[in-house]
Amino acid sequence: MMLTRWYDVMAGAVYERLITPFWGLEAGMGFLGVSAGTKFYFPSITIGHASFHVGASESWGIDLFNGSSGLKTYVPIGISLLTKSYFMFSIDAGPQIWHMEDNDILTSFSLRVGKAF
């Protein structure tokens, strides 16, 4: 049995750059992997208001239990909130498509807390 969940970035840092108030690019590095992706916000991100988001990211990670590595695509759908003190809270869920022999599609979720600067 393969523990495919271990490919996920469990803890790490994600940098997101808003190109426009509606669109951002992100890159992340964590304990077990790296990722890159994009998100679209509607309505645009404003202080004190919730915004819905949808996106896509590609990740590469290491499975320490099986001694292997792999790629996955994550398509998040969620909500983000930017506070007056510039903290960003984000939660989303969506399908993960694993790029291995069997191309499993699993449901995943993400919870992020960060500081906007």
Biopython code that builds the backbone (N, CA, C, O; Angstrom):
import numpy as np
from Bio.PDB.StructureBuilder import StructureBuilder

atoms = [
    (1, "MET", "N", (0.839, -1.179, 0.000)),
    (1, "MET", "CA", (0.000, 0.000, 0.000)),
    (1, "MET", "C", (0.882, 1.240, 0.000)),
    (1, "MET", "O", (1.852, 1.313, 0.755)),
    (2, "MET", "N", (0.553, 2.212, -0.840)),
    (2, "MET", "CA", (1.359, 3.423, -0.956)),
    (2, "MET", "C", (0.677, 4.583, -0.243)),
    (2, "MET", "O", (-0.510, 4.829, -0.463)),
    (3, "LEU", "N", (1.397, 5.290, 0.594)),
    (3, "LEU", "CA", (0.853, 6.443, 1.297)),
    (3, "LEU", "C", (1.075, 7.690, 0.440)),
    (3, "LEU", "O", (2.014, 8.448, 0.681)),
    (4, "THR", "N", (0.230, 7.900, -0.541)),
    (4, "THR", "CA", (0.437, 9.001, -1.482)),
    (4, "THR", "C", (0.280, 10.366, -0.832)),
    (4, "THR", "O", (0.791, 11.345, -1.377)),
    (5, "ARG", "N", (-0.382, 10.480, 0.276)),
    (5, "ARG", "CA", (-0.536, 11.767, 0.949)),
    (5, "ARG", "C", (0.816, 12.355, 1.366)),
    (5, "ARG", "O", (0.912, 13.569, 1.545)),
    (6, "TRP", "N", (1.834, 11.561, 1.523)),
    (6, "TRP", "CA", (3.130, 12.070, 1.961)),
    (6, "TRP", "C", (3.832, 12.888, 0.897)),
    (6, "TRP", "O", (4.847, 13.520, 1.191)),
    (7, "TYR", "N", (3.331, 12.901, -0.329)),
    (7, "TYR", "CA", (3.917, 13.768, -1.353)),
    (7, "TYR", "C", (3.573, 15.237, -1.124)),
    (7, "TYR", "O", (4.258, 16.116, -1.646)),
    (8, "ASP", "N", (2.534, 15.513, -0.358)),
    (8, "ASP", "CA", (2.084, 16.886, -0.150)),
    (8, "ASP", "C", (3.117, 17.701, 0.614)),
    (8, "ASP", "O", (3.892, 17.169, 1.408)),
    (9, "VAL", "N", (3.110, 19.014, 0.352)),
    (9, "VAL", "CA", (3.903, 19.941, 1.135)),
    (9, "VAL", "C", (3.161, 20.123, 2.457)),
    (9, "VAL", "O", (2.155, 20.831, 2.513)),
    (10, "MET", "N", (3.648, 19.493, 3.508)),
    (10, "MET", "CA", (2.952, 19.514, 4.799)),
    (10, "MET", "C", (3.139, 20.839, 5.522)),
    (10, "MET", "O", (2.179, 21.395, 6.056)),
    (11, "ALA", "N", (4.341, 21.341, 5.545)),
    (11, "ALA", "CA", (4.647, 22.605, 6.199)),
    (11, "ALA", "C", (5.732, 23.282, 5.382)),
    (11, "ALA", "O", (6.687, 22.639, 4.947)),
    (12, "GLY", "N", (5.583, 24.569, 5.179)),
    (12, "GLY", "CA", (6.582, 25.266, 4.398)),
    (12, "GLY", "C", (6.198, 26.707, 4.171)),
    (12, "GLY", "O", (5.335, 27.247, 4.864)),
    (13, "ALA", "N", (6.835, 27.324, 3.208)),
    (13, "ALA", "CA", (6.601, 28.725, 2.885)),
    (13, "ALA", "C", (6.092, 28.832, 1.453)),
    (13, "ALA", "O", (6.590, 28.159, 0.550)),
    (14, "VAL", "N", (5.095, 29.685, 1.263)),
    (14, "VAL", "CA", (4.539, 29.947, -0.062)),
    (14, "VAL", "C", (4.616, 31.442, -0.310)),
    (14, "VAL", "O", (4.204, 32.238, 0.534)),
    (15, "TYR", "N", (5.138, 31.824, -1.459)),
    (15, "TYR", "CA", (5.179, 33.228, -1.865)),
    (15, "TYR", "C", (4.167, 33.406, -2.985)),
    (15, "TYR", "O", (4.213, 32.703, -3.994)),
    (16, "GLU", "N", (3.250, 34.353, -2.798)),
    (16, "GLU", "CA", (2.269, 34.652, -3.834)),
    (16, "GLU", "C", (2.408, 36.108, -4.226)),
    (16, "GLU", "O", (2.449, 36.989, -3.367)),
    (17, "ARG", "N", (2.479, 36.361, -5.511)),
    (17, "ARG", "CA", (2.591, 37.718, -6.045)),
    (17, "ARG", "C", (1.331, 38.022, -6.839)),
    (17, "ARG", "O", (1.017, 37.325, -7.804)),
    (18, "LEU", "N", (0.601, 39.073, -6.430)),
    (18, "LEU", "CA", (-0.571, 39.498, -7.185)),
    (18, "LEU", "C", (-0.112, 40.290, -8.400)),
    (18, "LEU", "O", (0.502, 41.349, -8.263)),
    (19, "ILE", "N", (-0.406, 39.784, -9.574)),
    (19, "ILE", "CA", (-0.068, 40.460, -10.824)),
    (19, "ILE", "C", (-1.101, 41.562, -11.082)),
    (19, "ILE", "O", (-0.747, 42.666, -11.495)),
    (20, "THR", "N", (-2.362, 41.257, -10.838)),
    (20, "THR", "CA", (-3.466, 42.213, -10.866)),
    (20, "THR", "C", (-4.274, 41.947, -9.589)),
    (20, "THR", "O", (-3.999, 40.960, -8.906)),
    (21, "PRO", "N", (-5.251, 42.777, -9.240)),
    (21, "PRO", "CA", (-6.067, 42.484, -8.057)),
    (21, "PRO", "C", (-6.878, 41.186, -8.187)),
    (21, "PRO", "O", (-7.398, 40.682, -7.192)),
    (22, "PHE", "N", (-6.989, 40.645, -9.408)),
    (22, "PHE", "CA", (-7.760, 39.423, -9.655)),
    (22, "PHE", "C", (-6.911, 38.175, -9.871)),
    (22, "PHE", "O", (-7.438, 37.065, -9.811)),
    (23, "TRP", "N", (-5.607, 38.327, -10.121)),
    (23, "TRP", "CA", (-4.783, 37.194, -10.551)),
    (23, "TRP", "C", (-3.429, 37.209, -9.857)),
    (23, "TRP", "O", (-2.774, 38.248, -9.771)),
    (24, "GLY", "N", (-3.012, 36.029, -9.356)),
    (24, "GLY", "CA", (-1.726, 35.914, -8.700)),
    (24, "GLY", "C", (-0.977, 34.657, -9.099)),
    (24, "GLY", "O", (-1.576, 33.662, -9.508)),
    (25, "LEU", "N", (0.338, 34.714, -8.976)),
    (25, "LEU", "CA", (1.223, 33.569, -9.195)),
    (25, "LEU", "C", (1.839, 33.192, -7.855)),
    (25, "LEU", "O", (2.103, 34.061, -7.024)),
    (26, "GLU", "N", (2.069, 31.890, -7.641)),
    (26, "GLU", "CA", (2.642, 31.460, -6.374)),
    (26, "GLU", "C", (3.691, 30.380, -6.571)),
    (26, "GLU", "O", (3.665, 29.617, -7.537)),
    (27, "ALA", "N", (4.617, 30.343, -5.616)),
    (27, "ALA", "CA", (5.648, 29.303, -5.568)),
    (27, "ALA", "C", (5.824, 28.907, -4.115)),
    (27, "ALA", "O", (5.808, 29.759, -3.227)),
    (28, "GLY", "N", (5.991, 27.613, -3.870)),
    (28, "GLY", "CA", (6.122, 27.142, -2.502)),
    (28, "GLY", "C", (7.222, 26.123, -2.343)),
    (28, "GLY", "O", (7.542, 25.379, -3.270)),
    (29, "MET", "N", (7.803, 26.099, -1.143)),
    (29, "MET", "CA", (8.799, 25.096, -0.818)),
    (29, "MET", "C", (8.508, 24.621, 0.597)),
    (29, "MET", "O", (8.346, 25.419, 1.521)),
    (30, "GLY", "N", (8.446, 23.320, 0.743)),
    (30, "GLY", "CA", (8.122, 22.750, 2.033)),
    (30, "GLY", "C", (9.073, 21.651, 2.433)),
    (30, "GLY", "O", (10.108, 21.435, 1.802)),
    (31, "PHE", "N", (8.706, 20.963, 3.489)),
    (31, "PHE", "CA", (9.529, 19.898, 4.042)),
    (31, "PHE", "C", (9.714, 18.750, 3.052)),
    (31, "PHE", "O", (10.807, 18.192, 2.954)),
    (32, "LEU", "N", (8.662, 18.391, 2.319)),
    (32, "LEU", "CA", (8.737, 17.235, 1.427)),
    (32, "LEU", "C", (8.529, 17.544, -0.045)),
    (32, "LEU", "O", (8.447, 16.621, -0.855)),
    (33, "GLY", "N", (8.441, 18.832, -0.421)),
    (33, "GLY", "CA", (8.198, 19.101, -1.836)),
    (33, "GLY", "C", (8.213, 20.569, -2.193)),
    (33, "GLY", "O", (8.400, 21.439, -1.342)),
    (34, "VAL", "N", (8.009, 20.824, -3.487)),
    (34, "VAL", "CA", (7.929, 22.176, -4.037)),
    (34, "VAL", "C", (6.697, 22.267, -4.926)),
    (34, "VAL", "O", (6.195, 21.256, -5.416)),
    (35, "SER", "N", (6.210, 23.501, -5.132)),
    (35, "SER", "CA", (5.041, 23.686, -5.981)),
    (35, "SER", "C", (5.096, 25.039, -6.677)),
    (35, "SER", "O", (5.807, 25.945, -6.242)),
    (36, "ALA", "N", (4.336, 25.165, -7.766)),
    (36, "ALA", "CA", (4.169, 26.424, -8.495)),
    (36, "ALA", "C", (2.762, 26.431, -9.059)),
    (36, "ALA", "O", (2.249, 25.398, -9.490)),
    (37, "GLY", "N", (2.133, 27.618, -9.052)),
    (37, "GLY", "CA", (0.761, 27.663, -9.548)),
    (37, "GLY", "C", (0.241, 29.067, -9.732)),
    (37, "GLY", "O", (0.984, 30.045, -9.657)),
    (38, "THR", "N", (-1.060, 29.146, -9.976)),
    (38, "THR", "CA", (-1.733, 30.406, -10.215)),
    (38, "THR", "C", (-3.107, 30.381, -9.554)),
    (38, "THR", "O", (-3.697, 29.315, -9.378)),
    (39, "LYS", "N", (-3.620, 31.568, -9.185)),
    (39, "LYS", "CA", (-4.958, 31.690, -8.606)),
    (39, "LYS", "C", (-5.653, 32.894, -9.215)),
    (39, "LYS", "O", (-5.021, 33.905, -9.522)),
    (40, "PHE", "N", (-6.975, 32.772, -9.387)),
    (40, "PHE", "CA", (-7.828, 33.869, -9.828)),
    (40, "PHE", "C", (-8.799, 34.179, -8.699)),
    (40, "PHE", "O", (-9.416, 33.272, -8.140)),
    (41, "TYR", "N", (-8.937, 35.460, -8.361)),
    (41, "TYR", "CA", (-9.794, 35.912, -7.269)),
    (41, "TYR", "C", (-10.998, 36.666, -7.817)),
    (41, "TYR", "O", (-10.873, 37.427, -8.777)),
    (42, "PHE", "N", (-12.162, 36.456, -7.211)),
    (42, "PHE", "CA", (-13.352, 37.221, -7.563)),
    (42, "PHE", "C", (-14.236, 37.370, -6.325)),
    (42, "PHE", "O", (-14.554, 36.354, -5.709)),
    (43, "PRO", "N", (-14.645, 38.550, -5.932)),
    (43, "PRO", "CA", (-14.120, 39.819, -6.447)),
    (43, "PRO", "C", (-12.653, 39.969, -6.061)),
    (43, "PRO", "O", (-12.103, 39.121, -5.357)),
    (44, "SER", "N", (-12.024, 41.042, -6.519)),
    (44, "SER", "CA", (-10.597, 41.218, -6.259)),
    (44, "SER", "C", (-10.330, 41.294, -4.758)),
    (44, "SER", "O", (-11.225, 41.576, -3.961)),
    (45, "ILE", "N", (-9.077, 41.037, -4.395)),
    (45, "ILE", "CA", (-8.675, 41.051, -2.994)),
    (45, "ILE", "C", (-8.731, 42.487, -2.471)),
    (45, "ILE", "O", (-8.089, 43.380, -3.024)),
    (46, "THR", "N", (-9.505, 42.703, -1.400)),
    (46, "THR", "CA", (-9.552, 43.987, -0.714)),
    (46, "THR", "C", (-9.529, 43.729, 0.790)),
    (46, "THR", "O", (-9.978, 42.681, 1.255)),
    (47, "ILE", "N", (-9.009, 44.675, 1.531)),
    (47, "ILE", "CA", (-8.874, 44.533, 2.977)),
    (47, "ILE", "C", (-10.249, 44.414, 3.634)),
    (47, "ILE", "O", (-11.137, 45.230, 3.390)),
    (48, "GLY", "N", (-10.409, 43.399, 4.461)),
    (48, "GLY", "CA", (-11.613, 43.208, 5.239)),
    (48, "GLY", "C", (-12.760, 42.510, 4.525)),
    (48, "GLY", "O", (-13.836, 42.354, 5.101)),
    (49, "HIS", "N", (-12.556, 42.092, 3.295)),
    (49, "HIS", "CA", (-13.613, 41.413, 2.535)),
    (49, "HIS", "C", (-13.134, 40.038, 2.062)),
    (49, "HIS", "O", (-11.971, 39.865, 1.697)),
    (50, "ALA", "N", (-14.031, 39.087, 2.074)),
    (50, "ALA", "CA", (-13.714, 37.741, 1.595)),
    (50, "ALA", "C", (-13.754, 37.717, 0.071)),
    (50, "ALA", "O", (-14.586, 38.383, -0.545)),
    (51, "SER", "N", (-12.859, 36.953, -0.528)),
    (51, "SER", "CA", (-12.814, 36.759, -1.974)),
    (51, "SER", "C", (-12.789, 35.263, -2.259)),
    (51, "SER", "O", (-12.092, 34.509, -1.581)),
    (52, "PHE", "N", (-13.534, 34.844, -3.242)),
    (52, "PHE", "CA", (-13.465, 33.460, -3.705)),
    (52, "PHE", "C", (-12.260, 33.316, -4.618)),
    (52, "PHE", "O", (-11.846, 34.282, -5.260)),
    (53, "HIS", "N", (-11.695, 32.116, -4.680)),
    (53, "HIS", "CA", (-10.585, 31.884, -5.599)),
    (53, "HIS", "C", (-10.682, 30.491, -6.213)),
    (53, "HIS", "O", (-11.272, 29.568, -5.651)),
    (54, "VAL", "N", (-10.081, 30.387, -7.381)),
    (54, "VAL", "CA", (-9.936, 29.123, -8.093)),
    (54, "VAL", "C", (-8.549, 29.150, -8.725)),
    (54, "VAL", "O", (-8.061, 30.219, -9.090)),
    (55, "GLY", "N", (-7.921, 28.015, -8.858)),
    (55, "GLY", "CA", (-6.574, 28.011, -9.398)),
    (55, "GLY", "C", (-6.120, 26.636, -9.829)),
    (55, "GLY", "O", (-6.911, 25.702, -9.965)),
    (56, "ALA", "N", (-4.813, 26.542, -10.041)),
    (56, "ALA", "CA", (-4.180, 25.277, -10.394)),
    (56, "ALA", "C", (-2.713, 25.361, -9.977)),
    (56, "ALA", "O", (-2.076, 26.406, -10.107)),
    (57, "SER", "N", (-2.191, 24.243, -9.474)),
    (57, "SER", "CA", (-0.780, 24.199, -9.126)),
    (57, "SER", "C", (-0.221, 22.819, -9.434)),
    (57, "SER", "O", (-0.924, 21.809, -9.383)),
    (58, "GLU", "N", (1.042, 22.812, -9.749)),
    (58, "GLU", "CA", (1.771, 21.575, -10.013)),
    (58, "GLU", "C", (2.787, 21.411, -8.897)),
    (58, "GLU", "O", (3.497, 22.357, -8.556)),
    (59, "SER", "N", (2.859, 20.214, -8.324)),
    (59, "SER", "CA", (3.764, 19.950, -7.204)),
    (59, "SER", "C", (4.632, 18.736, -7.477)),
    (59, "SER", "O", (4.235, 17.816, -8.192)),
    (60, "TRP", "N", (5.806, 18.749, -6.904)),
    (60, "TRP", "CA", (6.698, 17.598, -6.918)),
    (60, "TRP", "C", (7.087, 17.331, -5.472)),
    (60, "TRP", "O", (7.433, 18.255, -4.735)),
    (61, "GLY", "N", (7.029, 16.067, -5.069)),
    (61, "GLY", "CA", (7.359, 15.729, -3.695)),
    (61, "GLY", "C", (8.003, 14.376, -3.558)),
    (61, "GLY", "O", (8.069, 13.593, -4.506)),
    (62, "ILE", "N", (8.476, 14.116, -2.355)),
    (62, "ILE", "CA", (9.180, 12.880, -2.020)),
    (62, "ILE", "C", (8.345, 12.079, -1.033)),
    (62, "ILE", "O", (7.796, 12.636, -0.083)),
    (63, "ASP", "N", (8.250, 10.791, -1.253)),
    (63, "ASP", "CA", (7.582, 9.874, -0.335)),
    (63, "ASP", "C", (8.674, 9.145, 0.440)),
    (63, "ASP", "O", (9.314, 8.236, -0.089)),
    (64, "LEU", "N", (8.886, 9.543, 1.693)),
    (64, "LEU", "CA", (9.961, 8.963, 2.499)),
    (64, "LEU", "C", (9.737, 7.491, 2.814)),
    (64, "LEU", "O", (10.700, 6.743, 2.987)),
    (65, "PHE", "N", (8.473, 7.062, 2.892)),
    (65, "PHE", "CA", (8.174, 5.685, 3.249)),
    (65, "PHE", "C", (8.468, 4.708, 2.122)),
    (65, "PHE", "O", (8.875, 3.575, 2.379)),
    (66, "ASN", "N", (8.268, 5.132, 0.870)),
    (66, "ASN", "CA", (8.477, 4.247, -0.275)),
    (66, "ASN", "C", (9.741, 4.564, -1.061)),
    (66, "ASN", "O", (10.079, 3.846, -2.002)),
    (67, "GLY", "N", (10.443, 5.628, -0.689)),
    (67, "GLY", "CA", (11.670, 5.993, -1.383)),
    (67, "GLY", "C", (11.440, 6.415, -2.820)),
    (67, "GLY", "O", (12.279, 6.150, -3.681)),
    (68, "SER", "N", (10.321, 7.069, -3.097)),
    (68, "SER", "CA", (10.016, 7.500, -4.454)),
    (68, "SER", "C", (9.626, 8.976, -4.463)),
    (68, "SER", "O", (9.503, 9.606, -3.412)),
    (69, "SER", "N", (9.434, 9.509, -5.652)),
    (69, "SER", "CA", (8.995, 10.889, -5.802)),
    (69, "SER", "C", (7.912, 10.930, -6.870)),
    (69, "SER", "O", (7.753, 9.978, -7.634)),
    (70, "GLY", "N", (7.156, 12.050, -6.926)),
    (70, "GLY", "CA", (6.083, 12.117, -7.904)),
    (70, "GLY", "C", (5.536, 13.510, -8.109)),
    (70, "GLY", "O", (5.802, 14.428, -7.333)),
    (71, "LEU", "N", (4.763, 13.648, -9.177)),
    (71, "LEU", "CA", (4.113, 14.903, -9.544)),
    (71, "LEU", "C", (2.613, 14.806, -9.311)),
    (71, "LEU", "O", (2.022, 13.733, -9.433)),
    (72, "LYS", "N", (1.993, 15.959, -8.969)),
    (72, "LYS", "CA", (0.546, 16.021, -8.863)),
    (72, "LYS", "C", (0.080, 17.403, -9.276)),
    (72, "LYS", "O", (0.819, 18.381, -9.166)),
    (73, "THR", "N", (-1.147, 17.474, -9.750)),
    (73, "THR", "CA", (-1.802, 18.730, -10.064)),
    (73, "THR", "C", (-2.948, 18.907, -9.087)),
    (73, "THR", "O", (-3.726, 17.981, -8.857)),
    (74, "TYR", "N", (-3.054, 20.098, -8.512)),
    (74, "TYR", "CA", (-4.113, 20.418, -7.558)),
    (74, "TYR", "C", (-4.937, 21.565, -8.121)),
    (74, "TYR", "O", (-4.378, 22.564, -8.573)),
    (75, "VAL", "N", (-6.256, 21.433, -8.101)),
    (75, "VAL", "CA", (-7.170, 22.465, -8.615)),
    (75, "VAL", "C", (-8.029, 22.947, -7.442)),
    (75, "VAL", "O", (-9.083, 22.374, -7.165)),
    (76, "PRO", "N", (-7.572, 24.015, -6.745)),
    (76, "PRO", "CA", (-8.289, 24.474, -5.558)),
    (76, "PRO", "C", (-9.454, 25.405, -5.889)),
    (76, "PRO", "O", (-9.397, 26.191, -6.835)),
    (77, "ILE", "N", (-10.512, 25.294, -5.084)),
    (77, "ILE", "CA", (-11.644, 26.210, -5.111)),
    (77, "ILE", "C", (-11.876, 26.593, -3.661)),
    (77, "ILE", "O", (-12.096, 25.717, -2.824)),
    (78, "GLY", "N", (-11.830, 27.897, -3.340)),
    (78, "GLY", "CA", (-11.934, 28.270, -1.942)),
    (78, "GLY", "C", (-12.228, 29.729, -1.712)),
    (78, "GLY", "O", (-12.749, 30.431, -2.579)),
    (79, "ILE", "N", (-11.877, 30.173, -0.504)),
    (79, "ILE", "CA", (-12.150, 31.538, -0.075)),
    (79, "ILE", "C", (-10.924, 32.087, 0.654)),
    (79, "ILE", "O", (-10.235, 31.352, 1.362)),
    (80, "SER", "N", (-10.656, 33.386, 0.475)),
    (80, "SER", "CA", (-9.528, 34.060, 1.116)),
    (80, "SER", "C", (-10.012, 35.332, 1.784)),
    (80, "SER", "O", (-10.977, 35.956, 1.340)),
    (81, "LEU", "N", (-9.327, 35.711, 2.863)),
    (81, "LEU", "CA", (-9.655, 36.933, 3.581)),
    (81, "LEU", "C", (-8.365, 37.652, 3.935)),
    (81, "LEU", "O", (-7.460, 37.051, 4.514)),
    (82, "LEU", "N", (-8.270, 38.941, 3.593)),
    (82, "LEU", "CA", (-7.132, 39.790, 3.941)),
    (82, "LEU", "C", (-7.594, 40.733, 5.049)),
    (82, "LEU", "O", (-8.520, 41.520, 4.850)),
    (83, "THR", "N", (-6.946, 40.656, 6.226)),
    (83, "THR", "CA", (-7.351, 41.475, 7.370)),
    (83, "THR", "C", (-6.721, 42.864, 7.307)),
    (83, "THR", "O", (-5.851, 43.130, 6.478)),
    (84, "LYS", "N", (-7.178, 43.745, 8.201)),
    (84, "LYS", "CA", (-6.634, 45.117, 8.269)),
    (84, "LYS", "C", (-5.166, 45.121, 8.674)),
    (84, "LYS", "O", (-4.433, 46.051, 8.336)),
    (85, "SER", "N", (-4.729, 44.091, 9.395)),
    (85, "SER", "CA", (-3.320, 43.986, 9.778)),
    (85, "SER", "C", (-2.508, 43.203, 8.740)),
    (85, "SER", "O", (-1.381, 42.789, 9.012)),
    (86, "TYR", "N", (-3.081, 43.004, 7.562)),
    (86, "TYR", "CA", (-2.437, 42.360, 6.413)),
    (86, "TYR", "C", (-2.087, 40.887, 6.628)),
    (86, "TYR", "O", (-1.101, 40.392, 6.083)),
    (87, "PHE", "N", (-2.891, 40.202, 7.415)),
    (87, "PHE", "CA", (-2.784, 38.748, 7.484)),
    (87, "PHE", "C", (-3.758, 38.157, 6.472)),
    (87, "PHE", "O", (-4.891, 38.622, 6.348)),
    (88, "MET", "N", (-3.320, 37.142, 5.758)),
    (88, "MET", "CA", (-4.152, 36.467, 4.758)),
    (88, "MET", "C", (-4.519, 35.087, 5.281)),
    (88, "MET", "O", (-3.652, 34.297, 5.652)),
    (89, "PHE", "N", (-5.818, 34.812, 5.303)),
    (89, "PHE", "CA", (-6.343, 33.504, 5.666)),
    (89, "PHE", "C", (-6.984, 32.912, 4.423)),
    (89, "PHE", "O", (-7.744, 33.587, 3.728)),
    (90, "SER", "N", (-6.679, 31.660, 4.146)),
    (90, "SER", "CA", (-7.191, 31.025, 2.938)),
    (90, "SER", "C", (-7.495, 29.555, 3.216)),
    (90, "SER", "O", (-6.708, 28.854, 3.852)),
    (91, "ILE", "N", (-8.645, 29.103, 2.730)),
    (91, "ILE", "CA", (-9.002, 27.687, 2.822)),
    (91, "ILE", "C", (-9.595, 27.281, 1.480)),
    (91, "ILE", "O", (-10.373, 28.023, 0.882)),
    (92, "ASP", "N", (-9.218, 26.099, 1.018)),
    (92, "ASP", "CA", (-9.759, 25.610, -0.249)),
    (92, "ASP", "C", (-9.750, 24.093, -0.277)),
    (92, "ASP", "O", (-9.125, 23.438, 0.559)),
    (93, "ALA", "N", (-10.451, 23.555, -1.249)),
    (93, "ALA", "CA", (-10.524, 22.110, -1.465)),
    (93, "ALA", "C", (-10.665, 21.866, -2.960)),
    (93, "ALA", "O", (-11.097, 22.745, -3.705)),
    (94, "GLY", "N", (-10.300, 20.675, -3.387)),
    (94, "GLY", "CA", (-10.424, 20.339, -4.802)),
    (94, "GLY", "C", (-9.740, 19.033, -5.135)),
    (94, "GLY", "O", (-9.175, 18.369, -4.266)),
    (95, "PRO", "N", (-9.798, 18.674, -6.406)),
    (95, "PRO", "CA", (-9.189, 17.411, -6.830)),
    (95, "PRO", "C", (-7.674, 17.507, -6.976)),
    (95, "PRO", "O", (-7.131, 18.541, -7.365)),
    (96, "GLN", "N", (-7.013, 16.411, -6.656)),
    (96, "GLN", "CA", (-5.586, 16.220, -6.932)),
    (96, "GLN", "C", (-5.471, 15.134, -7.986)),
    (96, "GLN", "O", (-6.054, 14.060, -7.845)),
    (97, "ILE", "N", (-4.735, 15.407, -9.018)),
    (97, "ILE", "CA", (-4.485, 14.406, -10.060)),
    (97, "ILE", "C", (-3.025, 13.981, -9.933)),
    (97, "ILE", "O", (-2.111, 14.772, -10.164)),
    (98, "TRP", "N", (-2.828, 12.728, -9.566)),
    (98, "TRP", "CA", (-1.481, 12.196, -9.381)),
    (98, "TRP", "C", (-0.959, 11.671, -10.706)),
    (98, "TRP", "O", (-1.651, 10.908, -11.381)),
    (99, "HIS", "N", (0.250, 12.064, -11.093)),
    (99, "HIS", "CA", (0.843, 11.654, -12.363)),
    (99, "HIS", "C", (1.761, 10.448, -12.155)),
    (99, "HIS", "O", (2.985, 10.541, -12.249)),
    (100, "MET", "N", (1.121, 9.315, -11.870)),
    (100, "MET", "CA", (1.848, 8.061, -11.686)),
    (100, "MET", "C", (1.184, 7.024, -12.578)),
    (100, "MET", "O", (0.370, 7.376, -13.431)),
    (101, "GLU", "N", (1.515, 5.769, -12.399)),
    (101, "GLU", "CA", (0.987, 4.722, -13.275)),
    (101, "GLU", "C", (-0.537, 4.703, -13.311)),
    (101, "GLU", "O", (-1.129, 4.530, -14.377)),
    (102, "ASP", "N", (-1.178, 4.879, -12.154)),
    (102, "ASP", "CA", (-2.630, 4.741, -12.107)),
    (102, "ASP", "C", (-3.385, 6.068, -12.179)),
    (102, "ASP", "O", (-4.615, 6.055, -12.225)),
    (103, "ASN", "N", (-2.691, 7.218, -12.189)),
    (103, "ASN", "CA", (-3.306, 8.547, -12.293)),
    (103, "ASN", "C", (-4.489, 8.716, -11.354)),
    (103, "ASN", "O", (-5.575, 9.094, -11.794)),
    (104, "ASP", "N", (-4.298, 8.444, -10.072)),
    (104, "ASP", "CA", (-5.353, 8.598, -9.079)),
    (104, "ASP", "C", (-5.858, 10.034, -9.024)),
    (104, "ASP", "O", (-5.080, 10.975, -9.183)),
    (105, "ILE", "N", (-7.144, 10.202, -8.803)),
    (105, "ILE", "CA", (-7.741, 11.505, -8.549)),
    (105, "ILE", "C", (-8.321, 11.459, -7.146)),
    (105, "ILE", "O", (-9.258, 10.707, -6.877)),
    (106, "LEU", "N", (-7.760, 12.267, -6.252)),
    (106, "LEU", "CA", (-8.172, 12.300, -4.858)),
    (106, "LEU", "C", (-8.665, 13.697, -4.507)),
    (106, "LEU", "O", (-8.336, 14.661, -5.199)),
    (107, "THR", "N", (-9.444, 13.816, -3.450)),
    (107, "THR", "CA", (-9.861, 15.116, -2.958)),
    (107, "THR", "C", (-8.882, 15.563, -1.884)),
    (107, "THR", "O", (-8.483, 14.773, -1.028)),
    (108, "SER", "N", (-8.496, 16.836, -1.934)),
    (108, "SER", "CA", (-7.556, 17.369, -0.967)),
    (108, "SER", "C", (-8.041, 18.725, -0.487)),
    (108, "SER", "O", (-8.989, 19.282, -1.040)),
    (109, "PHE", "N", (-7.396, 19.254, 0.536)),
    (109, "PHE", "CA", (-7.716, 20.598, 1.007)),
    (109, "PHE", "C", (-6.435, 21.279, 1.468)),
    (109, "PHE", "O", (-5.418, 20.634, 1.720)),
    (110, "SER", "N", (-6.518, 22.607, 1.570)),
    (110, "SER", "CA", (-5.376, 23.402, 1.984)),
    (110, "SER", "C", (-5.856, 24.493, 2.928)),
    (110, "SER", "O", (-6.913, 25.085, 2.711)),
    (111, "LEU", "N", (-5.092, 24.759, 3.966)),
    (111, "LEU", "CA", (-5.351, 25.843, 4.899)),
    (111, "LEU", "C", (-4.063, 26.648, 5.008)),
    (111, "LEU", "O", (-3.009, 26.102, 5.336)),
    (112, "ARG", "N", (-4.150, 27.943, 4.733)),
    (112, "ARG", "CA", (-2.957, 28.797, 4.777)),
    (112, "ARG", "C", (-3.220, 30.026, 5.629)),
    (112, "ARG", "O", (-4.312, 30.594, 5.614)),
    (113, "VAL", "N", (-2.206, 30.417, 6.364)),
    (113, "VAL", "CA", (-2.203, 31.658, 7.123)),
    (113, "VAL", "C", (-0.870, 32.335, 6.824)),
    (113, "VAL", "O", (0.185, 31.714, 6.947)),
    (114, "GLY", "N", (-0.916, 33.597, 6.433)),
    (114, "GLY", "CA", (0.316, 34.273, 6.082)),
    (114, "GLY", "C", (0.217, 35.769, 6.246)),
    (114, "GLY", "O", (-0.854, 36.312, 6.520)),
    (115, "LYS", "N", (1.332, 36.422, 6.076)),
    (115, "LYS", "CA", (1.436, 37.871, 6.197)),
    (115, "LYS", "C", (1.643, 38.465, 4.809)),
    (115, "LYS", "O", (2.557, 38.075, 4.082)),
    (116, "ALA", "N", (0.786, 39.408, 4.456)),
    (116, "ALA", "CA", (0.931, 40.120, 3.172)),
    (116, "ALA", "C", (1.866, 41.313, 3.395)),
    (116, "ALA", "O", (1.765, 42.037, 4.386)),
    (117, "PHE", "N", (2.763, 41.483, 2.451)),
    (117, "PHE", "CA", (3.684, 42.636, 2.542)),
    (117, "PHE", "C", (3.940, 43.202, 1.173)),
    (117, "PHE", "O", (4.685, 44.172, 1.035)),
]
sb = StructureBuilder()
sb.init_structure("model")
sb.init_model(0)
sb.init_chain("A")
sb.init_seg("    ")
for serial, (resi, resn, name, xyz) in enumerate(atoms, 1):
    if name == "N":
        sb.init_residue(resn, " ", resi, " ")
    sb.init_atom(name, np.array(xyz, "f"), 0.0, 1.0, " ", f" {name:<3s}", serial, name[0])
structure = sb.get_structure()
